[in-house]
């Protein structure tokens, strides 16, 4: 990977990932992706008003309720919910808004970029991490 790859740099430097829409159901993609990221050293912060704890971490009703710094806001919600999440990410001064595969909202992405937030849209953080940091033999 080239040194100037912004996603590699982000994933190398980030420590906390607030996962909006993280389900406590192990069969849901949000759970599997978050468990993978947690196993690779990231602090996962669940954001889901319907759960108390996920993956051993306290769950919060919104980004605004989370204490401390948030590096990445990883969105597992339908696209129509993205603008409100981006507004909260801007308030929290998150470094990145990451919209998972199938989550696209151009206007909200532009608003986040205008606020100085790095945006990744319609992309899986697990796949991007695996492609950059695991050798082909490690993925099995």
C-alpha positions as CSV (number, residue, x, y, z in Angstrom):
1,X,0.0,0.0,0.0
2,X,1.3,3.5,-0.7
3,X,2.3,5.6,2.2
4,X,-0.2,8.3,1.3
5,X,-3.3,6.0,1.5
6,X,-5.7,8.0,3.8
7,X,-7.7,4.9,4.8
8,X,-4.5,3.1,6.0
9,X,-3.4,6.2,7.9
10,X,-6.9,6.5,9.5
11,X,-7.0,2.9,10.5
12,X,-3.4,2.9,11.8
13,X,-4.0,6.0,14.0
14,X,-7.6,5.5,15.2
15,X,-8.3,4.0,18.6
16,X,-12.0,4.4,19.2
17,X,-14.9,3.5,16.9
18,X,-18.4,4.5,17.8
19,X,-20.7,2.0,15.9
20,X,-24.1,3.6,15.3
21,X,-26.7,0.8,15.0
22,X,-24.5,-1.9,16.6
23,X,-26.8,-4.8,17.2
24,X,-26.4,-7.3,20.1
25,X,-27.4,-10.1,17.7
26,X,-24.3,-12.0,16.7
27,X,-25.9,-12.8,13.3
28,X,-26.1,-9.1,12.3
29,X,-23.3,-7.6,10.1
30,X,-22.7,-4.8,12.6
31,X,-21.9,-7.3,15.4
32,X,-19.5,-9.3,13.2
33,X,-17.7,-6.3,11.9
34,X,-17.4,-4.7,15.4
35,X,-16.1,-8.0,16.9
36,X,-13.5,-8.1,14.2
37,X,-12.4,-4.5,14.8
38,X,-12.4,-5.1,18.6
39,X,-10.2,-8.2,18.1
40,X,-7.7,-6.0,16.2
41,X,-7.3,-3.6,19.1
42,X,-9.9,-0.9,18.5
43,X,-12.2,0.3,21.4
44,X,-15.7,-0.3,20.2
45,X,-18.4,2.0,21.5
46,X,-21.9,0.7,20.8
47,X,-24.5,3.4,19.9
48,X,-28.0,1.8,20.1
49,X,-30.7,3.0,22.5
50,X,-32.3,-0.5,22.4
51,X,-29.3,-2.3,24.1
52,X,-27.4,-1.8,27.4
53,X,-24.2,-3.6,26.4
54,X,-22.7,-5.1,23.2
55,X,-19.4,-7.0,23.0
56,X,-18.8,-6.3,26.6
57,X,-19.1,-2.5,26.1
58,X,-21.7,-0.1,27.5
59,X,-24.1,1.1,24.8
60,X,-25.1,4.7,24.4
61,X,-28.3,6.2,23.0
62,X,-26.5,8.7,20.8
63,X,-23.0,10.0,19.9
64,X,-23.7,13.0,22.2
65,X,-23.8,10.7,25.2
66,X,-20.4,9.1,24.8
67,X,-17.6,10.4,27.0
68,X,-14.2,11.1,25.6
69,X,-12.8,11.2,22.0
70,X,-14.4,9.4,19.1
71,X,-12.0,8.7,16.2
72,X,-14.4,7.0,13.8
73,X,-18.2,7.0,13.6
74,X,-19.1,3.8,11.8
75,X,-22.7,3.9,10.6
76,X,-24.9,0.8,10.3
77,X,-28.2,2.6,9.8
78,X,-30.3,3.3,6.8
79,X,-29.2,6.2,4.7
80,X,-32.2,8.4,5.7
81,X,-30.7,8.4,9.3
82,X,-27.3,9.6,8.2
83,X,-27.9,13.4,8.3
84,X,-28.7,13.4,12.1
85,X,-25.7,11.1,12.8
86,X,-23.4,13.4,10.8
87,X,-24.7,16.4,12.8
88,X,-23.8,14.6,16.0
89,X,-20.4,13.5,14.6
90,X,-19.7,17.2,13.8
91,X,-20.6,18.2,17.3
92,X,-18.4,15.5,18.7
93,X,-15.5,16.6,16.4
94,X,-15.0,13.0,15.2
95,X,-12.1,12.4,12.8
96,X,-14.1,10.2,10.4
97,X,-17.6,9.3,9.4
98,X,-17.6,5.8,7.9
99,X,-20.8,4.7,6.1
100,X,-20.9,0.9,5.7
101,X,-21.8,-0.9,2.5
102,X,-25.1,0.3,1.1
103,X,-25.2,3.4,3.3
104,X,-25.0,6.5,1.0
105,X,-25.9,10.1,1.7
106,X,-24.0,12.6,-0.5
107,X,-25.4,15.8,1.1
108,X,-24.5,14.6,4.6
109,X,-21.1,13.5,3.4
110,X,-20.5,16.9,1.9
111,X,-21.5,18.6,5.2
112,X,-19.1,16.3,7.2
113,X,-16.3,17.1,4.7
114,X,-17.0,20.8,5.0
115,X,-16.6,20.5,8.8
116,X,-13.2,18.9,8.3
117,X,-14.2,15.3,8.8
118,X,-12.8,12.5,6.7
119,X,-15.6,10.6,5.0
120,X,-15.8,7.0,3.7
121,X,-19.1,6.0,2.1
122,X,-20.5,2.7,0.9
123,X,-17.5,0.7,2.2
124,X,-17.0,-2.0,4.8
125,X,-14.4,-1.1,7.5
126,X,-13.6,-4.8,8.1
127,X,-12.9,-5.4,4.4
128,X,-10.7,-2.3,4.2
129,X,-8.8,-3.2,7.4
130,X,-8.3,-6.8,6.2
131,X,-7.1,-5.7,2.7
132,X,-4.5,-3.3,4.2
133,X,-3.2,-5.1,7.3
134,X,-3.6,-8.8,6.9
135,X,-1.6,-11.0,4.6
136,X,-3.7,-13.4,2.5
137,X,-2.7,-16.3,4.7
138,X,-4.1,-14.5,7.8
139,X,-7.6,-14.2,6.5
140,X,-8.3,-17.9,7.0
